Amino acid sequence: MDPRPSSSDRRSPASRRSGTAYDGTLVPPPLSVRAPDPDAAGAASGPMRAVPRTAAGPDDGRGLKAAFRDREHMLPRERLDRLGPSALSDEELLALFLRTGMHGRNVLQVAGDVLRAYDGNLRRLSQESAAELERIGGIGRVRALELTAIFEFARRVMMFSQEVQPVLAKPEEIVRFLRGFILQEPTENFYVLPLDKKLRLCSRVQRQNLRVSKGTADASLVHPRDVFREAVRVDASYVVVAHNHPSGDPTPSPQDKRITADLIAAGRVLRIPLLDHLVLGDPPDLRMPDGSVDTTAVFDALPRFVSFRRSGLVSFDP
C-alpha cells in the first residue's frame, strides 16, 4: 500500500502538545488526564470440488522410490534432511504430513490430488473443514482432522508474540499482531483492540474476546456498542479496530467509511478515542522463481492493508 498523507498529520499549533503518539501523530490524552467535556455528556471462493478416487493405472502403485528417481534419487524426508524445508515442493511437504498413500496410489500422488482439489491454493486448503477434506480420495476422517490441526497450529504460531501485551503504536505493529487471527478467515471478521495509555493491549483483555463480529464472505455487520463494550469493561484509554476483506483487496468500501465515522463519533462521546481502522487483504507471495517458499521471510511478511488514519480517508481530529 502506498498511502496518501494523512490529514491528521497536518496539525494546528494548538494540537501540538505532549502526549502519546500513534503512527507518529500525537493523540488525545486518555480520560484520566483530560478535563471533562460538558458537551460530550449528551452526546469467498466457490465450493470445493471433490476429487474422485482414481482407478489405478499401469504406472500406479510403483512406490515412492521409483516416483522420486527423477528428483535427485531422494525421498521427501531425505530432501528435507539434506536441503531443508524450503527446498521441498508443496506436494512433498503435504506428502510428509500424510505419511502413507492408498491402494494403487502412493502418498505423493494422494498429496497431488489434495492440492489439485484446491487448484494449488494453500490458503483455500487451510480454510477447509475436516468434513470437506474427507471427500478427497485417500483422505479419511483421521487424516482430515490431522490436517485441520496442523493448519490451526500454524495460525497460532503466527499469533505468537514474545510480549504478553505488545505495544501497538503503528499500523504495521497492529497488522503483525492480527495476521494470525485474520488471514485465514473465509468471511469478514471485525476485531477490536482496547489499548492502555501507553498503547499496549490492555492487560485485562481476553484474546478470544477481540473478535466482535463475524460476517459473510463480503460483509461484516458491527455496531458501536459491540466495539466499545470490551473497551469500557477493561478501562481502555484508546481503541483500534480492524477487519479483513476475504477477496484479498484491502480497499475500503463506502460501508467501511461510514462505520469508521460512526465509531469516531461514539469514541468522542465515551472519551475512548478511536485511533485507527485497518482493513487487511491478501498476504504477500513468498514463492521463489523455482517454486520453493522463502521461509526466512514468513514471520516478517505482512499482508496488504489500508490504514484509515494514515491514508486520510476520514478525519480523526475533534
C-alpha positions as a Markdown table, in Angstrom:
| # | Residue | x | y | z |
|---|---|---|---|---|
| 1 | Met | 0.0 | 0.0 | 0.0 |
| 2 | Asp | 1.2 | 3.4 | -0.9 |
| 3 | Pro | -0.9 | 5.6 | 1.5 |
| 4 | Arg | -1.6 | 9.3 | 0.9 |
| 5 | Pro | -0.5 | 11.8 | 3.5 |
| 6 | Ser | -3.0 | 11.8 | 6.4 |
| 7 | Ser | -4.9 | 14.9 | 7.1 |
| 8 | Ser | -4.3 | 14.1 | 10.8 |
| 9 | Asp | -0.6 | 14.8 | 10.3 |
| 10 | Arg | -1.2 | 18.4 | 9.4 |
| 11 | Arg | -2.0 | 19.6 | 12.9 |
| 12 | Ser | -2.6 | 23.1 | 14.1 |
| 13 | Pro | -0.3 | 24.6 | 16.6 |
| 14 | Ala | -2.9 | 24.2 | 19.3 |
| 15 | Ser | -2.9 | 20.4 | 18.7 |
| 16 | Arg | 0.8 | 20.2 | 19.1 |
| 17 | Arg | 1.0 | 19.1 | 22.7 |
| 18 | Ser | 2.8 | 16.5 | 24.6 |
| 19 | Gly | 1.1 | 13.1 | 24.7 |
| 20 | Thr | 1.0 | 9.6 | 23.3 |
| 21 | Ala | 1.9 | 9.2 | 19.6 |
| 22 | Tyr | 0.2 | 6.7 | 17.3 |
| 23 | Asp | 1.9 | 6.3 | 13.9 |
| 24 | Gly | 4.0 | 9.4 | 14.6 |
| 25 | Thr | 0.9 | 11.5 | 15.4 |
| 26 | Leu | 0.0 | 12.9 | 18.8 |
| 27 | Val | -3.3 | 11.6 | 20.0 |
| 28 | Pro | -5.7 | 13.0 | 22.7 |
| 29 | Pro | -4.6 | 12.1 | 26.3 |
| 30 | Pro | -6.6 | 9.4 | 28.0 |
| 31 | Leu | -9.6 | 10.2 | 30.2 |
| 32 | Ser | -7.6 | 10.1 | 33.4 |
| 33 | Val | -5.6 | 13.2 | 32.4 |
| 34 | Arg | -8.2 | 15.1 | 30.4 |
| 35 | Ala | -10.6 | 17.7 | 31.6 |
| 36 | Pro | -14.3 | 16.7 | 31.3 |
| 37 | Asp | -16.1 | 17.9 | 28.2 |
| 38 | Pro | -19.6 | 19.2 | 29.1 |
| 39 | Asp | -20.9 | 18.9 | 25.5 |
| 40 | Ala | -19.9 | 15.2 | 25.3 |
| 41 | Ala | -22.1 | 14.1 | 28.1 |
| 42 | Gly | -25.2 | 14.1 | 25.9 |
| 43 | Ala | -23.8 | 13.3 | 23.2 |
| 44 | Ala | -15.5 | -16.5 | -0.8 |
| 45 | Ser | -14.2 | -18.7 | -3.1 |
| 46 | Gly | -16.6 | -21.1 | -4.6 |
| 47 | Pro | -17.3 | -24.6 | -3.3 |
| 48 | Met | -14.5 | -27.1 | -3.4 |
| 49 | Arg | -14.8 | -29.7 | -6.0 |
| 50 | Ala | -14.2 | -33.3 | -4.8 |
| 51 | Val | -11.6 | -35.4 | -6.5 |
| 52 | Pro | -12.8 | -38.9 | -7.0 |
| 53 | Arg | -10.7 | -41.9 | -6.2 |
| 54 | Thr | -8.7 | -42.6 | -9.3 |
| 55 | Ala | -8.5 | -46.1 | -10.6 |
| 56 | Ala | -5.0 | -47.5 | -10.6 |
| 57 | Gly | -3.3 | -47.2 | -14.0 |
| 58 | Pro | -0.4 | -49.2 | -15.4 |
| 59 | Asp | 2.2 | -46.9 | -13.6 |
| 60 | Asp | 0.3 | -46.6 | -10.3 |
| 61 | Gly | 1.4 | -48.3 | -7.1 |
| 62 | Arg | 5.0 | -48.3 | -8.3 |
| 63 | Gly | 6.2 | -47.0 | -4.9 |
| 64 | Leu | 7.8 | -43.8 | -3.7 |
| 65 | Lys | 11.4 | -44.8 | -4.6 |
| 66 | Ala | 10.5 | -45.2 | -8.2 |
| 67 | Ala | 8.4 | -42.0 | -8.2 |
| 68 | Phe | 11.4 | -40.0 | -7.0 |
| 69 | Arg | 14.1 | -41.3 | -9.2 |
| 70 | Asp | 14.0 | -38.1 | -11.2 |
| 71 | Arg | 14.3 | -35.9 | -8.1 |
| 72 | Glu | 17.9 | -36.4 | -7.2 |
| 73 | His | 17.2 | -40.0 | -6.1 |
| 74 | Met | 15.9 | -38.8 | -2.7 |
| 75 | Leu | 12.6 | -39.3 | -0.9 |
| 76 | Pro | 10.9 | -36.2 | 0.6 |
| 77 | Arg | 12.2 | -36.9 | 4.1 |
| 78 | Glu | 15.7 | -37.3 | 2.7 |
| 79 | Arg | 15.4 | -34.0 | 0.8 |
| 80 | Leu | 14.1 | -32.3 | 4.0 |
| 81 | Asp | 17.1 | -33.6 | 6.0 |
| 82 | Arg | 19.7 | -32.6 | 3.4 |
| 83 | Leu | 18.3 | -29.5 | 1.8 |
| 84 | Gly | 15.9 | -28.0 | 4.4 |
| 85 | Pro | 12.1 | -27.5 | 4.2 |
| 86 | Ser | 12.3 | -24.6 | 1.8 |
| 87 | Ala | 13.6 | -26.9 | -0.9 |
| 88 | Leu | 10.5 | -29.1 | -0.9 |
| 89 | Ser | 7.5 | -28.6 | -3.1 |
| 90 | Asp | 4.0 | -28.1 | -1.7 |
| 91 | Glu | 3.3 | -31.7 | -2.8 |
| 92 | Glu | 6.3 | -33.1 | -1.0 |
| 93 | Leu | 5.5 | -31.2 | 2.2 |
| 94 | Leu | 2.0 | -32.4 | 2.2 |
| 95 | Ala | 3.1 | -36.0 | 1.5 |
| 96 | Leu | 5.2 | -35.8 | 4.7 |
| 97 | Phe | 2.1 | -34.9 | 6.7 |
| 98 | Leu | 0.0 | -37.7 | 5.1 |
| 99 | Arg | 2.8 | -40.2 | 5.6 |
| 100 | Thr | 1.2 | -43.1 | 3.5 |
| 101 | Gly | -0.8 | -43.4 | 0.3 |
| 102 | Met | -3.7 | -45.7 | -0.5 |
| 103 | His | -4.3 | -48.8 | -2.6 |
| 104 | Gly | -2.9 | -48.2 | -6.0 |
| 105 | Arg | -1.7 | -44.6 | -5.3 |
| 106 | Asn | 1.4 | -43.6 | -3.4 |
| 107 | Val | 1.4 | -40.8 | -0.9 |
| 108 | Leu | 2.9 | -38.3 | -3.4 |
| 109 | Gln | 0.0 | -38.9 | -5.8 |
| 110 | Val | -2.5 | -38.5 | -3.0 |
| 111 | Ala | -0.9 | -35.2 | -2.0 |
| 112 | Gly | -1.2 | -34.1 | -5.6 |
| 113 | Asp | -4.9 | -35.0 | -5.6 |
| 114 | Val | -5.4 | -32.8 | -2.5 |
| 115 | Leu | -3.6 | -29.8 | -4.0 |
| 116 | Arg | -5.4 | -30.1 | -7.3 |
| 117 | Ala | -8.8 | -30.2 | -5.5 |
| 118 | Tyr | -8.0 | -26.6 | -4.5 |
| 119 | Asp | -6.1 | -25.6 | -7.7 |
| 120 | Gly | -2.9 | -25.5 | -5.6 |
| 121 | Asn | -4.3 | -22.7 | -3.4 |
| 122 | Leu | -2.8 | -23.4 | 0.1 |
| 123 | Arg | -4.9 | -20.6 | 1.7 |
| 124 | Arg | -8.1 | -22.2 | 0.5 |
| 125 | Leu | -6.9 | -25.6 | 1.6 |
| 126 | Ser | -6.1 | -24.3 | 5.1 |
| 127 | Gln | -9.5 | -22.8 | 5.5 |
| 128 | Glu | -11.3 | -26.0 | 4.7 |
| 129 | Ser | -13.2 | -28.1 | 7.2 |
| 130 | Ala | -12.4 | -31.7 | 8.1 |
| 131 | Ala | -15.8 | -32.8 | 6.5 |
| 132 | Glu | -14.8 | -31.3 | 3.2 |
| 133 | Leu | -11.3 | -32.7 | 3.2 |
| 134 | Glu | -12.7 | -36.2 | 3.7 |
| 135 | Arg | -14.3 | -36.0 | 0.3 |
| 136 | Ile | -10.9 | -36.3 | -1.4 |
| 137 | Gly | -9.8 | -39.8 | -2.3 |
| 138 | Gly | -7.2 | -41.1 | 0.2 |
| 139 | Ile | -8.2 | -38.6 | 3.0 |
| 140 | Gly | -10.2 | -40.3 | 5.7 |
| 141 | Arg | -11.5 | -38.8 | 8.9 |
| 142 | Val | -8.3 | -39.2 | 10.8 |
| 143 | Arg | -6.1 | -37.6 | 8.2 |
| 144 | Ala | -8.7 | -34.8 | 7.7 |
| 145 | Leu | -8.6 | -34.0 | 11.4 |
| 146 | Glu | -4.8 | -34.1 | 11.5 |
| 147 | Leu | -4.6 | -31.6 | 8.6 |
| 148 | Thr | -7.0 | -29.2 | 10.2 |
| 149 | Ala | -4.9 | -29.4 | 13.5 |
| 150 | Ile | -1.8 | -28.6 | 11.5 |
| 151 | Phe | -3.4 | -25.6 | 9.9 |
| 152 | Glu | -4.6 | -24.4 | 13.3 |
| 153 | Phe | -1.2 | -24.8 | 14.8 |
| 154 | Ala | 0.3 | -22.7 | 12.0 |
| 155 | Arg | -2.2 | -20.0 | 12.7 |
| 156 | Arg | -1.3 | -20.0 | 16.4 |
| 157 | Val | 2.4 | -19.7 | 15.6 |
| 158 | Met | 1.6 | -16.6 | 13.5 |
| 159 | Met | -0.2 | -15.1 | 16.6 |
| 160 | Phe | 2.7 | -15.8 | 19.0 |
| 161 | Ser | 4.3 | -12.7 | 20.5 |
| 162 | Gln | 7.2 | -12.6 | 22.8 |
| 163 | Glu | 5.5 | -9.7 | 24.6 |
| 164 | Val | 2.4 | -10.7 | 26.5 |
| 165 | Gln | 0.9 | -7.3 | 26.0 |
| 166 | Pro | 2.5 | -5.9 | 22.8 |
| 167 | Val | 2.9 | -2.2 | 22.1 |
| 168 | Leu | 0.6 | -1.3 | 19.1 |
| 169 | Ala | 1.7 | 2.2 | 18.2 |
| 170 | Lys | 1.9 | 1.8 | 14.4 |
| 171 | Pro | -0.4 | 0.2 | 11.8 |
| 172 | Glu | 2.4 | -2.3 | 10.9 |
| 173 | Glu | 2.6 | -3.5 | 14.5 |
| 174 | Ile | -1.2 | -4.0 | 14.7 |
| 175 | Val | -1.2 | -5.9 | 11.4 |
| 176 | Arg | 1.6 | -8.1 | 12.6 |
| 177 | Phe | -0.3 | -8.9 | 15.8 |
| 178 | Leu | -3.6 | -9.6 | 14.0 |
| 179 | Arg | -2.4 | -11.5 | 10.9 |
| 180 | Gly | -2.7 | -14.9 | 12.6 |
| 181 | Phe | -6.3 | -14.1 | 13.7 |
| 182 | Ile | -7.5 | -12.7 | 10.4 |
| 183 | Leu | -5.6 | -14.0 | 7.4 |
| 184 | Gln | -7.1 | -17.5 | 7.2 |
| 185 | Glu | -10.7 | -16.4 | 7.7 |
| 186 | Pro | -13.1 | -17.1 | 4.7 |
| 187 | Thr | -15.5 | -14.4 | 5.9 |
| 188 | Glu | -15.3 | -10.8 | 7.1 |
| 189 | Asn | -14.4 | -10.6 | 10.8 |
| 190 | Phe | -14.2 | -7.4 | 12.9 |
| 191 | Tyr | -11.7 | -7.1 | 15.7 |
| 192 | Val | -11.3 | -4.5 | 18.5 |
| 193 | Leu | -8.1 | -3.8 | 20.3 |
| 194 | Pro | -8.5 | -1.9 | 23.6 |
| 195 | Leu | -5.3 | -0.1 | 24.4 |
| 196 | Asp | -4.0 | 1.5 | 27.6 |
| 197 | Lys | -2.4 | 5.0 | 27.8 |
| 198 | Lys | 0.9 | 3.6 | 26.6 |
| 199 | Leu | -0.7 | 2.0 | 23.6 |
| 200 | Arg | -0.3 | -1.6 | 24.9 |
| 201 | Leu | -3.1 | -4.1 | 24.7 |
| 202 | Cys | -5.0 | -3.8 | 28.0 |
| 203 | Ser | -3.8 | -6.4 | 30.4 |
| 204 | Arg | -7.4 | -7.5 | 31.3 |
| 205 | Val | -8.3 | -8.2 | 27.7 |
| 206 | Gln | -9.0 | -11.9 | 26.9 |
| 207 | Arg | -7.8 | -12.6 | 23.3 |
| 208 | Gln | -10.9 | -14.7 | 22.5 |
| 209 | Asn | -12.9 | -11.5 | 23.0 |
| 210 | Leu | -11.1 | -9.5 | 20.4 |
| 211 | Arg | -13.4 | -10.6 | 17.6 |
| 212 | Val | -16.8 | -8.8 | 18.0 |
| 213 | Ser | -18.4 | -9.7 | 14.7 |
| 214 | Lys | -18.3 | -12.5 | 12.2 |
| 215 | Gly | -20.0 | -11.7 | 8.9 |
| 216 | Thr | -20.5 | -13.2 | 5.4 |
| 217 | Ala | -18.0 | -13.6 | 2.6 |
| 218 | Asp | -18.4 | -9.9 | 1.7 |
| 219 | Ala | -20.0 | -8.1 | 4.7 |
| 220 | Ser | -19.4 | -7.8 | 8.4 |
| 221 | Leu | -22.1 | -6.1 | 10.5 |
| 222 | Val | -20.9 | -4.2 | 13.6 |
| 223 | His | -22.5 | -1.8 | 16.0 |
| 224 | Pro | -20.6 | 0.8 | 18.1 |
| 225 | Arg | -21.9 | -0.7 | 21.3 |
| 226 | Asp | -20.2 | -4.0 | 20.4 |
| 227 | Val | -17.0 | -2.3 | 19.6 |
| 228 | Phe | -16.8 | -0.3 | 22.9 |
| 229 | Arg | -18.3 | -2.9 | 25.2 |
| 230 | Glu | -15.0 | -4.6 | 25.9 |
| 231 | Ala | -13.1 | -1.3 | 25.9 |
| 232 | Val | -15.3 | 0.0 | 28.7 |
| 233 | Arg | -15.0 | -3.3 | 30.6 |
| 234 | Val | -11.2 | -3.2 | 30.7 |
| 235 | Asp | -11.0 | 0.6 | 31.2 |
| 236 | Ala | -9.3 | 1.2 | 27.9 |
| 237 | Ser | -7.8 | 4.6 | 27.0 |
| 238 | Tyr | -7.9 | 4.1 | 23.3 |
| 239 | Val | -9.3 | 1.7 | 20.7 |
| 240 | Val | -8.1 | 0.4 | 17.3 |
| 241 | Val | -10.4 | -1.7 | 15.1 |
| 242 | Ala | -9.6 | -3.9 | 12.1 |
| 243 | His | -11.3 | -6.2 | 9.7 |
| 244 | Asn | -10.4 | -8.4 | 6.8 |
| 245 | His | -11.6 | -8.5 | 3.2 |
| 246 | Pro | -11.7 | -12.2 | 2.1 |
| 247 | Ser | -11.5 | -11.1 | -1.5 |
| 248 | Gly | -7.9 | -10.1 | -0.8 |
| 249 | Asp | -8.4 | -6.4 | -1.8 |
| 250 | Pro | -8.0 | -4.2 | 1.2 |
| 251 | Thr | -9.6 | -1.1 | -0.5 |
| 252 | Pro | -12.2 | 0.3 | 2.0 |
| 253 | Ser | -15.8 | 0.2 | 0.9 |
| 254 | Pro | -18.3 | 3.0 | 1.4 |
| 255 | Gln | -19.8 | 1.0 | 4.3 |
| 256 | Asp | -16.3 | 0.8 | 5.9 |
| 257 | Lys | -16.0 | 4.6 | 5.7 |
| 258 | Arg | -19.5 | 5.0 | 7.3 |
| 259 | Ile | -18.7 | 2.6 | 10.1 |
| 260 | Thr | -15.4 | 4.4 | 10.8 |
| 261 | Ala | -17.1 | 7.8 | 11.0 |
| 262 | Asp | -19.7 | 6.3 | 13.4 |
| 263 | Leu | -17.0 | 4.8 | 15.6 |
| 264 | Ile | -15.1 | 8.0 | 15.8 |
| 265 | Ala | -18.2 | 9.9 | 16.9 |
| 266 | Ala | -19.0 | 7.2 | 19.5 |
| 267 | Gly | -15.5 | 7.3 | 20.9 |
| 268 | Arg | -15.7 | 11.0 | 21.4 |
| 269 | Val | -18.9 | 10.6 | 23.4 |
| 270 | Leu | -17.4 | 7.8 | 25.6 |
| 271 | Arg | -14.0 | 9.6 | 25.7 |
| 272 | Ile | -12.3 | 6.5 | 24.4 |
| 273 | Pro | -10.8 | 7.8 | 21.1 |
| 274 | Leu | -10.7 | 5.6 | 18.0 |
| 275 | Leu | -7.1 | 5.7 | 16.9 |
| 276 | Asp | -7.4 | 3.8 | 13.6 |
| 277 | His | -9.3 | 1.4 | 11.5 |
| 278 | Leu | -7.3 | -1.1 | 9.5 |
| 279 | Val | -8.5 | -3.2 | 6.5 |
| 280 | Leu | -6.4 | -6.3 | 5.8 |
| 281 | Gly | -6.2 | -8.0 | 2.4 |
| 282 | Asp | -4.1 | -10.8 | 0.9 |
| 283 | Pro | -0.7 | -11.9 | 2.4 |
| 284 | Pro | 2.4 | -11.4 | 0.2 |
| 285 | Asp | 3.5 | -14.1 | -2.2 |
| 286 | Leu | 6.7 | -15.6 | -0.8 |
| 287 | Arg | 7.2 | -18.2 | -3.6 |
| 288 | Met | 10.6 | -18.2 | -5.2 |
| 289 | Pro | 11.1 | -18.4 | -9.0 |
| 290 | Asp | 11.9 | -22.2 | -8.6 |
| 291 | Gly | 8.6 | -22.8 | -6.8 |
| 292 | Ser | 10.1 | -23.0 | -3.3 |
| 293 | Val | 9.0 | -20.7 | -0.4 |
| 294 | Asp | 11.2 | -18.1 | 1.2 |
| 295 | Thr | 10.7 | -19.4 | 4.8 |
| 296 | Thr | 13.1 | -16.8 | 6.2 |
| 297 | Ala | 10.6 | -14.1 | 5.3 |
| 298 | Val | 7.4 | -15.7 | 6.7 |
| 299 | Phe | 7.5 | -14.0 | 10.1 |
| 300 | Asp | 8.3 | -10.6 | 8.7 |
| 301 | Ala | 5.9 | -10.6 | 5.8 |
| 302 | Leu | 2.8 | -8.5 | 6.3 |
| 303 | Pro | -0.5 | -8.7 | 4.3 |
| 304 | Arg | -1.6 | -5.7 | 2.2 |
| 305 | Phe | -3.6 | -3.3 | 4.3 |
| 306 | Val | -5.1 | 0.2 | 4.4 |
| 307 | Ser | -4.9 | 2.4 | 7.5 |
| 308 | Phe | -7.8 | 4.9 | 7.6 |
| 309 | Arg | -5.7 | 7.4 | 9.7 |
| 310 | Arg | -2.6 | 7.2 | 7.6 |
| 311 | Ser | -4.4 | 7.4 | 4.2 |
| 312 | Gly | -6.6 | 10.3 | 5.3 |
| 313 | Leu | -9.9 | 8.7 | 4.2 |
| 314 | Val | -11.7 | 10.1 | 7.3 |
| 315 | Ser | -10.8 | 12.8 | 9.8 |
| 316 | Phe | -9.8 | 11.7 | 13.3 |
| 317 | Asp | -9.4 | 15.2 | 14.6 |
| 318 | Pro | -12.1 | 16.6 | 17.0 |
